[in-house]
Amino acid sequence: MTIFERYGNEKLSDNTQNDYCKQCKNCAFWGNGDKFGNQYDKSCCDMFPYPANKPEEVIHNSGKCPFRLDRGKGGKNGEFTS
């Protein structure tokens, strides 16, 4: 049985429609990302540099990131949001 025969009747998913890493959208640490890009929805950031990944809870929006810092906030004191 080929892969086309096995999965021919199933609907393919479009992962571009998933809203991954929503809390990272305004975070100060997604700036550099990895060698493949620096979008906030990538699996790595300045606090979780490539080849490490952000925790699954952060990627799938089910938990808070321990390092989140809003852009434009914190300033000299480096206050983290909670």
MDAnalysis code that builds the backbone (N, CA, C; Angstrom):
import MDAnalysis as mda
import numpy as np

u = mda.Universe.empty(246, n_residues=82, atom_resindex=np.repeat(np.arange(82), 3), trajectory=True)
u.add_TopologyAttr("name", ["N", "CA", "C"] * 82)
u.add_TopologyAttr("resid", np.arange(1, 83))
u.add_TopologyAttr("resname", ["MET", "THR", "ILE", "PHE", "GLU", "ARG", "TYR", "GLY", "ASN", "GLU", "LYS", "LEU", "SER", "ASP", "ASN", "THR", "GLN", "ASN", "ASP", "TYR", "CYS", "LYS", "GLN", "CYS", "LYS", "ASN", "CYS", "ALA", "PHE", "TRP", "GLY", "ASN", "GLY", "ASP", "LYS", "PHE", "GLY", "ASN", "GLN", "TYR", "ASP", "LYS", "SER", "CYS", "CYS", "ASP", "MET", "PHE", "PRO", "TYR", "PRO", "ALA", "ASN", "LYS", "PRO", "GLU", "GLU", "VAL", "ILE", "HIS", "ASN", "SER", "GLY", "LYS", "CYS", "PRO", "PHE", "ARG", "LEU", "ASP", "ARG", "GLY", "LYS", "GLY", "GLY", "LYS", "ASN", "GLY", "GLU", "PHE", "THR", "SER"])
u.atoms.positions = np.array([
    [0.850, -1.182, 0.000],
    [0.000, 0.000, 0.000],
    [0.897, 1.248, 0.000],
    [0.625, 2.164, -0.884],
    [1.414, 3.393, -0.961],
    [0.882, 4.419, 0.021],
    [1.654, 5.449, 0.262],
    [1.232, 6.509, 1.171],
    [0.007, 7.243, 0.625],
    [-0.082, 7.347, -0.687],
    [-1.242, 8.010, -1.299],
    [-2.503, 7.174, -1.131],
    [-2.374, 5.877, -1.207],
    [-3.522, 4.997, -0.992],
    [-3.947, 5.014, 0.472],
    [-2.943, 5.034, 1.352],
    [-3.245, 4.985, 2.785],
    [-3.909, 6.260, 3.290],
    [-3.419, 7.425, 2.842],
    [-3.923, 8.700, 3.349],
    [-4.702, 9.502, 2.309],
    [-5.072, 8.897, 1.212],
    [-5.728, 9.592, 0.114],
    [-7.036, 10.260, 0.470],
    [-7.777, 9.726, 1.420],
    [-9.083, 10.280, 1.783],
    [-9.010, 11.293, 2.917],
    [-7.836, 11.470, 3.505],
    [-7.706, 12.394, 4.630],
    [-7.418, 13.803, 4.155],
    [-7.896, 14.750, 4.919],
    [-7.673, 16.151, 4.616],
    [-6.318, 16.568, 5.183],
    [-5.493, 17.194, 4.374],
    [-4.184, 17.649, 4.841],
    [-4.340, 18.902, 5.696],
    [-3.503, 19.027, 6.704],
    [-3.573, 20.205, 7.569],
    [-2.722, 21.322, 6.988],
    [-3.107, 22.529, 7.315],
    [-2.371, 23.714, 6.881],
    [-1.784, 24.366, 8.126],
    [-0.549, 24.022, 8.471],
    [0.068, 24.527, 9.692],
    [0.337, 26.021, 9.660],
    [0.226, 26.648, 8.504],
    [0.429, 28.098, 8.457],
    [-0.718, 28.829, 9.139],
    [-1.840, 28.155, 9.371],
    [-2.991, 28.776, 10.022],
    [-2.921, 28.682, 11.542],
    [-1.995, 27.882, 12.079],
    [-1.842, 27.770, 13.527],
    [-1.148, 29.009, 14.069],
    [-1.654, 29.491, 15.191],
    [-1.092, 30.700, 15.797],
    [-0.133, 30.305, 16.918],
    [1.074, 29.899, 16.524],
    [2.066, 29.467, 17.501],
    [2.718, 30.660, 18.196],
    [3.132, 30.456, 19.423],
    [3.934, 31.418, 20.195],
    [3.294, 32.804, 20.266],
    [2.011, 32.866, 20.560],
    [1.322, 34.165, 20.619],
    [1.962, 35.109, 21.628],
    [2.377, 34.584, 22.775],
    [2.939, 35.447, 23.808],
    [4.298, 36.020, 23.411],
    [4.930, 35.447, 22.389],
    [6.241, 35.912, 21.945],
    [6.141, 37.085, 20.966],
    [4.933, 37.404, 20.542],
    [4.741, 38.417, 19.508],
    [5.336, 39.770, 19.901],
    [5.223, 40.144, 21.156],
    [5.719, 41.443, 21.608],
    [6.903, 41.297, 22.566],
    [7.549, 40.141, 22.567],
    [8.662, 39.890, 23.483],
    [9.956, 40.497, 22.940],
    [10.776, 40.985, 23.836],
    [12.042, 41.605, 23.449],
    [13.097, 40.590, 23.032],
    [12.884, 39.305, 23.318],
    [13.915, 38.311, 23.085],
    [13.796, 37.535, 21.777],
    [12.820, 37.810, 20.946],
    [12.748, 37.053, 19.705],
    [13.554, 37.693, 18.597],
    [14.237, 38.762, 18.870],
    [14.984, 39.529, 17.890],
    [15.900, 38.786, 16.946],
    [16.744, 37.895, 17.436],
    [17.704, 37.229, 16.569],
    [17.234, 35.883, 16.047],
    [16.400, 35.189, 16.796],
    [15.877, 33.913, 16.320],
    [16.966, 32.929, 15.970],
    [16.918, 32.381, 14.773],
    [17.905, 31.400, 14.346],
    [18.385, 31.714, 12.942],
    [19.211, 30.844, 12.383],
    [19.780, 31.105, 11.063],
    [18.741, 31.020, 9.949],
    [17.551, 30.515, 10.255],
    [16.510, 30.372, 9.245],
    [15.515, 31.527, 9.262],
    [15.601, 32.400, 10.226],
    [14.680, 33.538, 10.298],
    [14.554, 34.043, 11.715],
    [13.882, 35.141, 11.876],
    [13.744, 35.717, 13.211],
    [12.303, 36.084, 13.538],
    [11.340, 35.379, 12.985],
    [9.952, 35.641, 13.314],
    [9.659, 35.180, 14.737],
    [8.724, 35.848, 15.391],
    [8.402, 35.505, 16.776],
    [7.846, 34.086, 16.902],
    [7.248, 33.542, 15.850],
    [6.632, 32.220, 15.948],
    [7.600, 31.076, 15.647],
    [8.882, 31.375, 15.538],
    [9.883, 30.320, 15.376],
    [10.065, 29.585, 16.706],
    [10.660, 28.425, 16.666],
    [10.799, 27.608, 17.873],
    [11.990, 27.994, 18.730],
    [12.796, 28.971, 18.308],
    [13.915, 29.420, 19.134],
    [13.950, 30.946, 19.165],
    [14.661, 31.472, 20.142],
    [14.774, 32.916, 20.317],
    [16.094, 33.197, 21.050],
    [16.285, 34.416, 21.515],
    [17.523, 34.757, 22.223],
    [17.687, 33.979, 23.531],
    [16.586, 33.647, 24.189],
    [16.661, 32.922, 25.452],
    [16.720, 31.406, 25.248],
    [16.255, 30.939, 24.116],
    [16.331, 29.525, 23.734],
    [16.995, 29.460, 22.361],
    [18.313, 29.702, 22.297],
    [18.995, 29.784, 20.996],
    [19.077, 28.437, 20.279],
    [19.107, 28.509, 18.967],
    [19.244, 27.317, 18.124],
    [20.514, 26.572, 18.514],
    [20.497, 25.299, 18.693],
    [19.491, 24.303, 18.329],
    [18.470, 24.006, 19.418],
    [18.484, 24.734, 20.538],
    [17.469, 24.521, 21.572],
    [16.121, 25.053, 21.080],
    [15.063, 24.576, 21.670],
    [13.719, 25.033, 21.330],
    [13.047, 25.652, 22.535],
    [12.077, 26.529, 22.269],
    [11.224, 27.026, 23.332],
    [10.455, 25.834, 23.899],
    [10.029, 25.932, 25.152],
    [9.236, 24.839, 25.724],
    [7.939, 24.633, 24.926],
    [7.455, 23.410, 24.886],
    [6.223, 23.091, 24.154],
    [5.050, 23.946, 24.612],
    [4.981, 24.244, 25.928],
    [3.878, 25.058, 26.449],
    [3.869, 26.447, 25.828],
    [5.045, 26.981, 25.583],
    [5.157, 28.319, 24.987],
    [4.772, 28.264, 23.511],
    [5.266, 27.272, 22.805],
    [4.978, 27.146, 21.375],
    [3.487, 26.957, 21.138],
    [2.844, 26.130, 21.956],
    [1.429, 25.804, 21.748],
    [0.489, 26.643, 22.609],
    [0.996, 27.714, 23.211],
    [0.199, 28.690, 23.956],
    [-0.552, 28.092, 25.142],
    [0.027, 27.088, 25.782],
    [-0.634, 26.483, 26.935],
    [0.070, 26.811, 28.248],
    [1.150, 27.571, 28.194],
    [1.878, 27.963, 29.398],
    [2.635, 29.251, 29.170],
    [3.135, 29.829, 30.250],
    [3.859, 31.102, 30.156],
    [5.359, 30.871, 30.030],
    [5.997, 31.746, 29.293],
    [7.441, 31.700, 29.161],
    [8.085, 32.349, 30.390],
    [9.093, 31.728, 30.979],
    [9.728, 32.302, 32.164],
    [10.592, 33.524, 31.856],
    [10.897, 33.782, 30.591],
    [11.793, 34.876, 30.235],
    [11.100, 36.047, 29.529],
    [9.795, 36.022, 29.388],
    [9.095, 37.015, 28.583],
    [9.352, 38.428, 29.096],
    [9.727, 39.317, 28.184],
    [9.946, 40.727, 28.482],
    [9.364, 41.520, 27.328],
    [8.335, 42.317, 27.609],
    [7.689, 43.100, 26.556],
    [8.645, 44.100, 25.951],
    [8.564, 44.260, 24.629],
    [9.365, 45.277, 23.943],
    [8.942, 46.652, 24.445],
    [9.918, 47.500, 24.699],
    [9.616, 48.853, 25.146],
    [9.337, 48.960, 26.635],
    [9.352, 47.845, 27.360],
    [9.120, 47.872, 28.804],
    [10.335, 47.298, 29.498],
    [10.481, 47.562, 30.749],
    [11.590, 47.008, 31.515],
    [12.756, 47.972, 31.577],
    [13.130, 48.520, 30.453],
    [14.194, 49.513, 30.402],
    [15.451, 49.099, 31.130],
    [16.019, 50.014, 31.902],
    [17.275, 49.769, 32.601],
    [17.143, 48.730, 33.698],
    [15.948, 48.637, 34.281],
    [15.755, 47.704, 35.387],
    [15.571, 46.261, 34.910],
    [15.239, 46.080, 33.640],
    [15.040, 44.736, 33.106],
    [13.916, 43.980, 33.765],
    [12.819, 44.675, 34.060],
    [11.691, 44.043, 34.739],
    [10.998, 43.067, 33.803],
    [10.841, 41.841, 34.254],
    [10.164, 40.830, 33.468],
    [8.667, 40.882, 33.732],
    [7.893, 40.600, 32.714],
    [6.445, 40.530, 32.901],
    [6.083, 39.173, 33.456],
    [4.945, 39.094, 34.063],
    [4.507, 37.798, 34.594],
    [3.138, 37.451, 34.070],
])
